[in-house]
Amino acid sequence: MALPRHCARSGATLTTQLPSTARASVLPKICTRNIQQDVRITRTGKPILTIAGGRSSLGGFTATVFGATGFLGRYIVNRLARNGVTVVVPFREEMGKRHLKVTGDLGRVIFMEFDLRNTQSIDESVRHSDIVFNLIGKDYPTKNFDLEDVHVEGAERIAEAVAKYDVDRFVHVSSHSADKNSTSEFYRTKALGEEVVKSIYPETTIVRPAPMFGHEDRLLNVIAGNKNWITSNWLQQRSRPVHAIDVGAALEQIFQDDTTAGETYELYGPTEYSMAEIAHLVDKEIWKHRKRINIPKSIMKPAAKYMNKLLWWPVGSEDEVEREFIDQVIDPNAKTFKDLDIEPVDLRTMTYEYLKGFRSSSYYDLPPQTEREKREEKKYLHVIDDQ
């Protein structure tokens, strides 16, 4: 006897198909197998009903992800939405959010237009959420936003909205080497942003990822590209690159574990590399050798400053030149992947996956057949001569 696939209501269809003696034993087993329900209580005492079932499940939670249209944002949105979490995605550009529409089931990803200087739009984005992720960051200043506008004042407005609506959790993604006394404005403003959000919302979880690599990264793709031929520090900067997928998994784990509230996490890879060593791995993988020219910092910084102001496309900034002379600094007091039971992968094991597209097509073409190979192939070809 065929049994119904879903149990919308307890006993709705089974009572007419099962004998009375089998109803009591079979019905709970079928419903338990297909729908696993649970009630979770948040830190503020709010009950959350979850129904496990994959992409079309009901996660019960609502999460807002600022900066979801960036590199890291797509990984955390995908992980949340595929588990039934309703994800609110604040956006500025209409075309920048298209790839996020398919990360979750219908109605799971909600888009809201916002502006970082408009507090009302920020309030609307977080007022119904149980957790807020702030992934907004900028590598270089623009005519509309400098680094302090984004990393300090923007983070402050988001933290104020989180505190205003008493959101259960707030996760602020900062940067490695964040230091108020750094010579780099990027690292300096990132550290100030951490202080601001902590002062407004003390239970903020701070996440400091190392330079990330992945399909759309600014590490491997930049080194393998044709335009990256000018350096200022002979590629001597040292860091511990981390896989973007591992960082996304860590953010999901932080979301699920309330004991991570108020903690600081440094997320970095297992191996330290210099940029020269990474460039060597890239050249070896793409079977090409990229020549680079070293220009002194005293010349490159003012040149990058004026090019960044005069040209409308991103060409780097003077602060990016300064960062070439700063090695990654790890906070010994911060927690790591180990505290989240995650084993990060090494950059060396993933270079083929992300760089095979940079190889010449000639390496994928088969060589001409030898006479012996042609004779062997004819044994398996059945051709009628008179046709």
KOLKOL-19856 format. One record per residue (C-alpha): residue number from 1; residue in one letter; y, z, x. Coordinates in nm, 2 decimals. Example, Ala and Ser with C-alpha at 12.3 -4.5 7.8 and 13.67 -1.06 7.14 Angstrom:
! KOLKOL-19856
+-----+------+--------+--------+--------+
!  nr ! rest !     py !     pz !     px !
+-----+------+--------+--------+--------+
!   1 !    A !  -0.45 !   0.78 !   1.23 !
!   2 !    S !  -0.11 !   0.71 !   1.37 !
+-----+------+--------+--------+--------+
//
This chain:
! KOLKOL-19856
+-----+------+--------+--------+--------+
!  nr ! rest !     py !     pz !     px !
+-----+------+--------+--------+--------+
!   1 !    M !   0.00 !   0.00 !   0.00 !
!   2 !    A !   0.34 !  -0.10 !   0.14 !
!   3 !    L !   0.58 !   0.18 !   0.19 !
!   4 !    P !   0.96 !   0.14 !   0.16 !
!   5 !    R !   1.14 !   0.09 !   0.49 !
!   6 !    H !   1.44 !   0.31 !   0.42 !
!   7 !    C !   1.49 !   0.64 !   0.23 !
!   8 !    A !   1.84 !   0.62 !   0.07 !
!   9 !    R !   1.77 !   0.92 !  -0.15 !
!  10 !    S !   1.49 !   1.17 !  -0.11 !
!  11 !    G !   1.20 !   1.04 !  -0.33 !
!  12 !    A !   1.41 !   0.76 !  -0.49 !
!  13 !    T !   1.14 !   0.49 !  -0.46 !
!  14 !    L !   0.84 !   0.68 !  -0.33 !
!  15 !    T !   0.77 !   0.88 !  -0.65 !
!  16 !    T !   0.68 !   0.57 !  -0.84 !
!  17 !    Q !   0.45 !   0.43 !  -0.57 !
!  18 !    L !   0.26 !   0.73 !  -0.43 !
!  19 !    P !   0.00 !   0.94 !  -0.61 !
!  20 !    S !   0.11 !   1.28 !  -0.70 !
!  21 !    T !  -0.12 !   1.44 !  -0.45 !
!  22 !    A !   0.03 !   1.24 !  -0.16 !
!  23 !    R !   0.40 !   1.27 !  -0.25 !
!  24 !    A !   0.44 !   1.62 !  -0.09 !
!  25 !    S !   0.28 !   1.53 !   0.24 !
!  26 !    V !   0.39 !   1.17 !   0.30 !
!  27 !    L !   0.75 !   1.17 !   0.18 !
!  28 !    P !   0.89 !   1.42 !   0.43 !
!  29 !    K !   0.71 !   1.25 !   0.71 !
!  30 !    I !   0.86 !   0.90 !   0.62 !
!  31 !    C !   1.21 !   1.03 !   0.57 !
!  32 !    T !   1.20 !   1.23 !   0.89 !
!  33 !    R !   1.08 !   0.93 !   1.09 !
!  34 !    N !   1.35 !   0.69 !   0.97 !
!  35 !    I !   1.65 !   0.92 !   0.94 !
!  36 !    Q !   1.71 !   1.22 !   1.18 !
!  37 !    Q !   1.99 !   1.43 !   1.04 !
!  38 !    D !   2.17 !   1.70 !   1.23 !
!  39 !    V !   2.48 !   1.91 !   1.18 !
!  40 !    R !   2.69 !   1.98 !   1.48 !
!  41 !    I !   2.97 !   2.24 !   1.50 !
!  42 !    T !   3.27 !   2.15 !   1.72 !
!  43 !    R !   3.46 !   2.40 !   1.93 !
!  44 !    T !   3.71 !   2.46 !   1.65 !
!  45 !    G !   3.44 !   2.52 !   1.40 !
!  46 !    K !   3.45 !   2.18 !   1.23 !
!  47 !    P !   3.10 !   2.06 !   1.10 !
!  48 !    I !   3.00 !   1.71 !   1.20 !
!  49 !    L !   2.71 !   1.54 !   1.02 !
!  50 !    T !   2.52 !   1.30 !   1.25 !
!  51 !    I !   2.24 !   1.06 !   1.14 !
!  52 !    A !   2.06 !   0.90 !   1.44 !
!  53 !    G !   1.95 !   0.54 !   1.41 !
!  54 !    G !   2.11 !   0.33 !   1.68 !
!  55 !    R !   2.40 !   0.10 !   1.64 !
!  56 !    S !   2.42 !   0.14 !   1.26 !
!  57 !    S !   2.38 !   0.52 !   1.27 !
!  58 !    L !   2.64 !   0.77 !   1.16 !
!  59 !    G !   2.77 !   0.96 !   1.46 !
!  60 !    G !   3.01 !   1.17 !   1.25 !
!  61 !    F !   3.27 !   1.19 !   1.53 !
!  62 !    T !   3.59 !   1.00 !   1.56 !
!  63 !    A !   3.72 !   0.93 !   1.90 !
!  64 !    T !   4.05 !   0.77 !   2.02 !
!  65 !    V !   4.05 !   0.58 !   2.34 !
!  66 !    F !   4.39 !   0.50 !   2.49 !
!  67 !    G !   4.37 !   0.22 !   2.75 !
!  68 !    A !   4.05 !   0.09 !   2.59 !
!  69 !    T !   4.15 !  -0.27 !   2.67 !
!  70 !    G !   4.13 !  -0.21 !   3.04 !
!  71 !    F !   3.84 !  -0.22 !   3.29 !
!  72 !    L !   3.69 !   0.12 !   3.23 !
!  73 !    G !   3.78 !   0.13 !   2.86 !
!  74 !    R !   3.52 !  -0.13 !   2.74 !
!  75 !    Y !   3.23 !   0.08 !   2.89 !
!  76 !    I !   3.32 !   0.40 !   2.71 !
!  77 !    V !   3.40 !   0.23 !   2.38 !
!  78 !    N !   3.07 !   0.05 !   2.39 !
!  79 !    R !   2.88 !   0.37 !   2.46 !
!  80 !    L !   3.05 !   0.56 !   2.18 !
!  81 !    A !   3.04 !   0.28 !   1.91 !
!  82 !    R !   2.68 !   0.19 !   1.96 !
!  83 !    N !   2.58 !   0.55 !   1.88 !
!  84 !    G !   2.77 !   0.55 !   1.55 !
!  85 !    V !   3.10 !   0.71 !   1.67 !
!  86 !    T !   3.41 !   0.58 !   1.49 !
!  87 !    V !   3.64 !   0.46 !   1.77 !
!  88 !    V !   4.01 !   0.42 !   1.73 !
!  89 !    V !   4.15 !   0.17 !   1.98 !
!  90 !    P !   4.53 !   0.18 !   2.02 !
!  91 !    F !   4.65 !  -0.16 !   2.16 !
!  92 !    R !   4.96 !  -0.34 !   2.26 !
!  93 !    E !   4.85 !  -0.71 !   2.29 !
!  94 !    E !   4.66 !  -0.87 !   2.01 !
!  95 !    M !   4.45 !  -1.09 !   2.24 !
!  96 !    G !   4.36 !  -0.81 !   2.47 !
!  97 !    K !   4.13 !  -0.63 !   2.23 !
!  98 !    R !   3.91 !  -0.92 !   2.11 !
!  99 !    H !   3.61 !  -0.83 !   2.33 !
! 100 !    L !   3.60 !  -0.48 !   2.18 !
! 101 !    K !   3.53 !  -0.60 !   1.82 !
! 102 !    V !   3.16 !  -0.65 !   1.88 !
! 103 !    T !   3.10 !  -0.32 !   2.07 !
! 104 !    G !   3.01 !  -0.14 !   1.76 !
! 105 !    D !   2.88 !  -0.20 !   1.41 !
! 106 !    L !   3.11 !  -0.32 !   1.13 !
! 107 !    G !   3.39 !  -0.07 !   1.07 !
! 108 !    R !   3.30 !   0.15 !   1.37 !
! 109 !    V !   3.59 !   0.01 !   1.59 !
! 110 !    I !   3.93 !   0.05 !   1.44 !
! 111 !    F !   4.24 !  -0.11 !   1.60 !
! 112 !    M !   4.59 !   0.04 !   1.57 !
! 113 !    E !   4.90 !  -0.11 !   1.73 !
! 114 !    F !   5.10 !   0.14 !   1.93 !
! 115 !    D !   5.37 !   0.18 !   2.19 !
! 116 !    L !   5.36 !   0.44 !   2.46 !
! 117 !    R !   5.73 !   0.54 !   2.39 !
! 118 !    N !   5.67 !   0.56 !   2.01 !
! 119 !    T !   5.55 !   0.91 !   1.93 !
! 120 !    Q !   5.48 !   0.82 !   1.57 !
! 121 !    S !   5.23 !   0.55 !   1.66 !
! 122 !    I !   5.06 !   0.79 !   1.90 !
! 123 !    D !   5.04 !   1.05 !   1.63 !
! 124 !    E !   4.88 !   0.81 !   1.39 !
! 125 !    S !   4.62 !   0.72 !   1.66 !
! 126 !    V !   4.50 !   1.08 !   1.71 !
! 127 !    R !   4.56 !   1.26 !   1.39 !
! 128 !    H !   4.20 !   1.21 !   1.26 !
! 129 !    S !   4.01 !   1.22 !   1.59 !
! 130 !    D !   3.77 !   1.48 !   1.72 !
! 131 !    I !   3.82 !   1.37 !   2.09 !
! 132 !    V !   4.09 !   1.17 !   2.27 !
! 133 !    F !   4.04 !   0.98 !   2.59 !
! 134 !    N !   4.35 !   0.88 !   2.80 !
! 135 !    L !   4.25 !   0.59 !   3.03 !
! 136 !    I !   4.60 !   0.45 !   3.06 !
! 137 !    G !   4.71 !   0.37 !   3.41 !
! 138 !    K !   4.91 !   0.12 !   3.61 !
! 139 !    D !   4.87 !   0.00 !   3.96 !
! 140 !    Y !   5.21 !  -0.15 !   4.00 !
! 141 !    P !   5.55 !  -0.10 !   3.83 !
! 142 !    T !   5.69 !  -0.36 !   3.59 !
! 143 !    K !   6.03 !  -0.42 !   3.44 !
! 144 !    N !   5.94 !  -0.22 !   3.13 !
! 145 !    F !   5.73 !   0.06 !   3.28 !
! 146 !    D !   5.73 !   0.22 !   3.62 !
! 147 !    L !   5.45 !   0.45 !   3.74 !
! 148 !    E !   5.62 !   0.77 !   3.62 !
! 149 !    D !   5.67 !   0.63 !   3.27 !
! 150 !    V !   5.30 !   0.56 !   3.24 !
! 151 !    H !   5.13 !   0.84 !   3.44 !
! 152 !    V !   5.36 !   1.13 !   3.36 !
! 153 !    E !   5.58 !   1.07 !   3.05 !
! 154 !    G !   5.31 !   0.86 !   2.87 !
! 155 !    A !   5.04 !   1.12 !   2.93 !
! 156 !    E !   5.28 !   1.39 !   2.82 !
! 157 !    R !   5.33 !   1.23 !   2.48 !
! 158 !    I !   4.96 !   1.18 !   2.43 !
! 159 !    A !   4.89 !   1.54 !   2.52 !
! 160 !    E !   5.16 !   1.66 !   2.28 !
! 161 !    A !   5.00 !   1.47 !   2.00 !
! 162 !    V !   4.66 !   1.61 !   2.08 !
! 163 !    A !   4.80 !   1.96 !   2.07 !
! 164 !    K !   5.00 !   1.89 !   1.76 !
! 165 !    Y !   4.70 !   1.79 !   1.55 !
! 166 !    D !   4.46 !   2.05 !   1.72 !
! 167 !    V !   4.21 !   1.79 !   1.84 !
! 168 !    D !   3.89 !   1.95 !   1.96 !
! 169 !    R !   3.87 !   1.77 !   2.30 !
! 170 !    F !   4.10 !   1.58 !   2.54 !
! 171 !    V !   3.98 !   1.39 !   2.84 !
! 172 !    H !   4.24 !   1.27 !   3.08 !
! 173 !    V !   4.13 !   1.01 !   3.34 !
! 174 !    S !   4.33 !   1.04 !   3.65 !
! 175 !    S !   4.26 !   0.90 !   4.00 !
! 176 !    H !   4.09 !   0.99 !   4.32 !
! 177 !    S !   4.32 !   1.13 !   4.60 !
! 178 !    A !   4.58 !   1.25 !   4.34 !
! 179 !    D !   4.83 !   1.47 !   4.53 !
! 180 !    K !   5.18 !   1.57 !   4.45 !
! 181 !    N !   5.27 !   1.55 !   4.82 !
! 182 !    S !   5.12 !   1.20 !   4.88 !
! 183 !    T !   5.32 !   0.93 !   5.03 !
! 184 !    S !   5.20 !   0.70 !   4.76 !
! 185 !    E !   5.39 !   0.71 !   4.43 !
! 186 !    F !   5.07 !   0.62 !   4.24 !
! 187 !    Y !   4.88 !   0.92 !   4.37 !
! 188 !    R !   5.18 !   1.14 !   4.33 !
! 189 !    T !   5.25 !   1.05 !   3.97 !
! 190 !    K !   4.88 !   1.09 !   3.89 !
! 191 !    A !   4.88 !   1.45 !   4.01 !
! 192 !    L !   5.20 !   1.52 !   3.82 !
! 193 !    G !   5.04 !   1.37 !   3.51 !
! 194 !    E !   4.74 !   1.61 !   3.55 !
! 195 !    E !   4.98 !   1.91 !   3.57 !
! 196 !    V !   5.17 !   1.80 !   3.26 !
! 197 !    V !   4.87 !   1.76 !   3.04 !
! 198 !    K !   4.72 !   2.08 !   3.16 !
! 199 !    S !   5.04 !   2.27 !   3.08 !
! 200 !    I !   5.04 !   2.13 !   2.72 !
! 201 !    Y !   4.67 !   2.14 !   2.65 !
! 202 !    P !   4.50 !   2.38 !   2.90 !
! 203 !    E !   4.14 !   2.28 !   2.80 !
! 204 !    T !   4.20 !   1.92 !   2.91 !
! 205 !    T !   3.90 !   1.77 !   3.11 !
! 206 !    I !   4.03 !   1.59 !   3.41 !
! 207 !    V !   3.83 !   1.30 !   3.55 !
! 208 !    R !   3.91 !   1.14 !   3.89 !
! 209 !    P !   3.70 !   0.83 !   3.95 !
! 210 !    A !   3.68 !   0.66 !   4.29 !
! 211 !    P !   3.75 !   0.29 !   4.32 !
! 212 !    M !   3.52 !   0.13 !   4.06 !
! 213 !    F !   3.32 !  -0.19 !   4.09 !
! 214 !    G !   3.17 !  -0.40 !   3.81 !
! 215 !    H !   3.20 !  -0.74 !   3.64 !
! 216 !    E !   3.58 !  -0.73 !   3.59 !
! 217 !    D !   3.67 !  -0.50 !   3.88 !
! 218 !    R !   3.96 !  -0.52 !   4.13 !
! 219 !    L !   3.75 !  -0.44 !   4.43 !
! 220 !    L !   3.46 !  -0.69 !   4.48 !
! 221 !    N !   3.63 !  -0.97 !   4.28 !
! 222 !    V !   3.95 !  -0.94 !   4.48 !
! 223 !    I !   3.77 !  -0.93 !   4.82 !
! 224 !    A !   3.56 !  -1.23 !   4.72 !
! 225 !    G !   3.85 !  -1.43 !   4.58 !
! 226 !    N !   4.05 !  -1.69 !   4.77 !
! 227 !    K !   4.39 !  -1.52 !   4.73 !
! 228 !    N !   4.30 !  -1.20 !   4.92 !
! 229 !    W !   4.39 !  -1.31 !   5.27 !
! 230 !    I !   4.68 !  -1.07 !   5.37 !
! 231 !    T !   4.62 !  -0.71 !   5.48 !
! 232 !    S !   4.83 !  -0.44 !   5.64 !
! 233 !    N !   4.58 !  -0.19 !   5.78 !
! 234 !    W !   4.30 !  -0.42 !   5.92 !
! 235 !    L !   4.08 !  -0.32 !   5.62 !
! 236 !    Q !   4.04 !   0.04 !   5.76 !
! 237 !    Q !   4.09 !   0.22 !   5.43 !
! 238 !    R !   3.78 !   0.43 !   5.35 !
! 239 !    S !   3.65 !   0.52 !   5.01 !
! 240 !    R !   3.33 !   0.59 !   4.81 !
! 241 !    P !   3.31 !   0.32 !   4.54 !
! 242 !    V !   3.15 !   0.41 !   4.21 !
! 243 !    H !   2.98 !   0.19 !   3.95 !
! 244 !    A !   3.19 !   0.16 !   3.63 !
! 245 !    I !   2.88 !   0.20 !   3.42 !
! 246 !    D !   2.81 !   0.53 !   3.59 !
! 247 !    V !   3.16 !   0.65 !   3.51 !
! 248 !    G !   3.12 !   0.54 !   3.15 !
! 249 !    A !   2.79 !   0.74 !   3.13 !
! 250 !    A !   2.97 !   1.04 !   3.27 !
! 251 !    L !   3.25 !   1.02 !   3.01 !
! 252 !    E !   2.99 !   1.00 !   2.73 !
! 253 !    Q !   2.81 !   1.30 !   2.87 !
! 254 !    I !   3.15 !   1.49 !   2.89 !
! 255 !    F !   3.21 !   1.39 !   2.53 !
! 256 !    Q !   2.87 !   1.54 !   2.42 !
! 257 !    D !   2.90 !   1.86 !   2.62 !
! 258 !    D !   3.17 !   2.10 !   2.51 !
! 259 !    T !   3.11 !   2.32 !   2.82 !
! 260 !    T !   3.30 !   2.05 !   3.02 !
! 261 !    A !   3.63 !   2.14 !   2.85 !
! 262 !    G !   3.89 !   2.25 !   3.10 !
! 263 !    E !   3.69 !   2.13 !   3.40 !
! 264 !    T !   3.78 !   1.88 !   3.67 !
! 265 !    Y !   3.53 !   1.61 !   3.78 !
! 266 !    E !   3.54 !   1.39 !   4.09 !
! 267 !    L !   3.32 !   1.08 !   4.03 !
! 268 !    Y !   3.24 !   0.89 !   4.34 !
! 269 !    G !   2.95 !   0.69 !   4.49 !
! 270 !    P !   2.68 !   0.82 !   4.73 !
! 271 !    T !   2.81 !   0.62 !   5.04 !
! 272 !    E !   3.14 !   0.60 !   5.21 !
! 273 !    Y !   3.26 !   0.25 !   5.32 !
! 274 !    S !   3.56 !   0.11 !   5.49 !
! 275 !    M !   3.72 !  -0.19 !   5.33 !
! 276 !    A !   3.60 !  -0.39 !   5.63 !
! 277 !    E !   3.24 !  -0.29 !   5.57 !
! 278 !    I !   3.28 !  -0.39 !   5.20 !
! 279 !    A !   3.43 !  -0.72 !   5.30 !
! 280 !    H !   3.13 !  -0.78 !   5.53 !
! 281 !    L !   2.89 !  -0.71 !   5.24 !
! 282 !    V !   3.08 !  -0.95 !   5.02 !
! 283 !    D !   3.09 !  -1.23 !   5.28 !
! 284 !    K !   2.72 !  -1.19 !   5.34 !
! 285 !    E !   2.64 !  -1.20 !   4.96 !
! 286 !    I !   2.86 !  -1.51 !   4.88 !
! 287 !    W !   2.76 !  -1.69 !   5.21 !
! 288 !    K !   3.12 !  -1.75 !   5.30 !
! 289 !    H !   3.36 !  -1.60 !   5.55 !
! 290 !    R !   3.70 !  -1.51 !   5.43 !
! 291 !    K !   3.96 !  -1.51 !   5.71 !
! 292 !    R !   4.24 !  -1.25 !   5.67 !
! 293 !    I !   4.58 !  -1.21 !   5.83 !
! 294 !    N !   4.72 !  -0.86 !   5.91 !
! 295 !    I !   5.09 !  -0.81 !   5.85 !
! 296 !    P !   5.26 !  -0.49 !   5.97 !
! 297 !    K !   5.35 !  -0.24 !   5.69 !
! 298 !    S !   5.72 !  -0.25 !   5.79 !
! 299 !    I !   5.73 !  -0.62 !   5.69 !
! 300 !    M !   5.48 !  -0.62 !   5.41 !
! 301 !    K !   5.63 !  -0.34 !   5.20 !
! 302 !    P !   5.98 !  -0.49 !   5.15 !
! 303 !    A !   5.82 !  -0.83 !   5.10 !
! 304 !    A !   5.59 !  -0.70 !   4.83 !
! 305 !    K !   5.88 !  -0.51 !   4.67 !
! 306 !    Y !   6.09 !  -0.82 !   4.61 !
! 307 !    M !   5.80 !  -1.05 !   4.52 !
! 308 !    N !   5.70 !  -0.80 !   4.25 !
! 309 !    K !   6.05 !  -0.82 !   4.11 !
! 310 !    L !   6.11 !  -1.19 !   4.14 !
! 311 !    L !   5.77 !  -1.33 !   4.03 !
! 312 !    W !   5.64 !  -1.28 !   3.68 !
! 313 !    W !   5.27 !  -1.26 !   3.77 !
! 314 !    P !   5.12 !  -0.96 !   3.96 !
! 315 !    V !   5.13 !  -1.01 !   4.34 !
! 316 !    G !   5.10 !  -0.65 !   4.45 !
! 317 !    S !   5.36 !  -0.39 !   4.52 !
! 318 !    E !   5.49 !  -0.19 !   4.81 !
! 319 !    D !   5.30 !   0.12 !   4.68 !
! 320 !    E !   4.97 !  -0.08 !   4.70 !
! 321 !    V !   5.05 !  -0.16 !   5.06 !
! 322 !    E !   5.11 !   0.22 !   5.12 !
! 323 !    R !   4.77 !   0.30 !   4.96 !
! 324 !    E !   4.60 !   0.08 !   5.22 !
! 325 !    F !   4.67 !   0.36 !   5.48 !
! 326 !    I !   4.54 !   0.64 !   5.27 !
! 327 !    D !   4.17 !   0.73 !   5.27 !
! 328 !    Q !   4.00 !   0.88 !   4.97 !
! 329 !    V !   4.03 !   1.25 !   4.95 !
! 330 !    I !   3.77 !   1.45 !   4.76 !
! 331 !    D !   3.84 !   1.79 !   4.61 !
! 332 !    P !   3.57 !   2.03 !   4.71 !
! 333 !    N !   3.63 !   2.25 !   4.41 !
! 334 !    A !   3.58 !   1.98 !   4.16 !
! 335 !    K !   3.25 !   1.90 !   3.98 !
! 336 !    T !   3.06 !   1.58 !   4.04 !
! 337 !    F !   2.79 !   1.36 !   3.90 !
! 338 !    K !   2.54 !   1.62 !   4.00 !
! 339 !    D !   2.68 !   1.86 !   3.74 !
! 340 !    L !   2.63 !   1.60 !   3.47 !
! 341 !    D !   2.27 !   1.51 !   3.58 !
! 342 !    I !   2.37 !   1.16 !   3.67 !
! 343 !    E !   2.26 !   0.98 !   3.99 !
! 344 !    P !   2.52 !   0.72 !   4.08 !
! 345 !    V !   2.41 !   0.38 !   4.23 !
! 346 !    D !   2.51 !   0.25 !   4.56 !
! 347 !    L !   2.75 !  -0.04 !   4.60 !
! 348 !    R !   2.51 !  -0.21 !   4.84 !
! 349 !    T !   2.24 !  -0.25 !   4.56 !
! 350 !    M !   2.47 !  -0.42 !   4.31 !
! 351 !    T !   2.66 !  -0.68 !   4.52 !
! 352 !    Y !   2.43 !  -0.97 !   4.42 !
! 353 !    E !   2.47 !  -0.89 !   4.05 !
! 354 !    Y !   2.85 !  -0.91 !   4.06 !
! 355 !    L !   2.90 !  -1.17 !   4.33 !
! 356 !    K !   2.65 !  -1.44 !   4.27 !
! 357 !    G !   2.91 !  -1.64 !   4.08 !
! 358 !    F !   3.12 !  -1.68 !   4.40 !
! 359 !    R !   2.84 !  -1.87 !   4.58 !
! 360 !    S !   2.86 !  -2.25 !   4.62 !
! 361 !    S !   2.65 !  -2.44 !   4.37 !
! 362 !    S !   2.47 !  -2.61 !   4.66 !
! 363 !    Y !   2.27 !  -2.29 !   4.72 !
! 364 !    Y !   2.12 !  -2.32 !   4.37 !
! 365 !    D !   2.02 !  -2.69 !   4.40 !
! 366 !    L !   1.66 !  -2.76 !   4.49 !
! 367 !    P !   1.60 !  -2.95 !   4.81 !
! 368 !    P !   1.46 !  -3.31 !   4.79 !
! 369 !    Q !   1.08 !  -3.33 !   4.73 !
! 370 !    T !   0.85 !  -3.40 !   5.02 !
! 371 !    E !   0.59 !  -3.68 !   5.00 !
! 372 !    R !   0.32 !  -3.41 !   4.96 !
! 373 !    E !   0.50 !  -3.24 !   4.68 !
! 374 !    K !   0.54 !  -3.58 !   4.50 !
! 375 !    R !   0.17 !  -3.64 !   4.53 !
! 376 !    E !   0.09 !  -3.29 !   4.39 !
! 377 !    E !   0.32 !  -3.34 !   4.10 !
! 378 !    K !   0.16 !  -3.67 !   4.00 !
! 379 !    K !  -0.17 !  -3.49 !   3.94 !
! 380 !    Y !  -0.02 !  -3.32 !   3.64 !
! 381 !    L !   0.17 !  -3.62 !   3.50 !
! 382 !    H !  -0.02 !  -3.83 !   3.24 !
! 383 !    V !   0.16 !  -4.17 !   3.21 !
! 384 !    I !   0.02 !  -4.47 !   3.03 !
! 385 !    D !   0.07 !  -4.78 !   3.24 !
! 386 !    D !   0.11 !  -5.04 !   2.97 !
! 387 !    Q !   0.42 !  -4.86 !   2.81 !
+-----+------+--------+--------+--------+
//
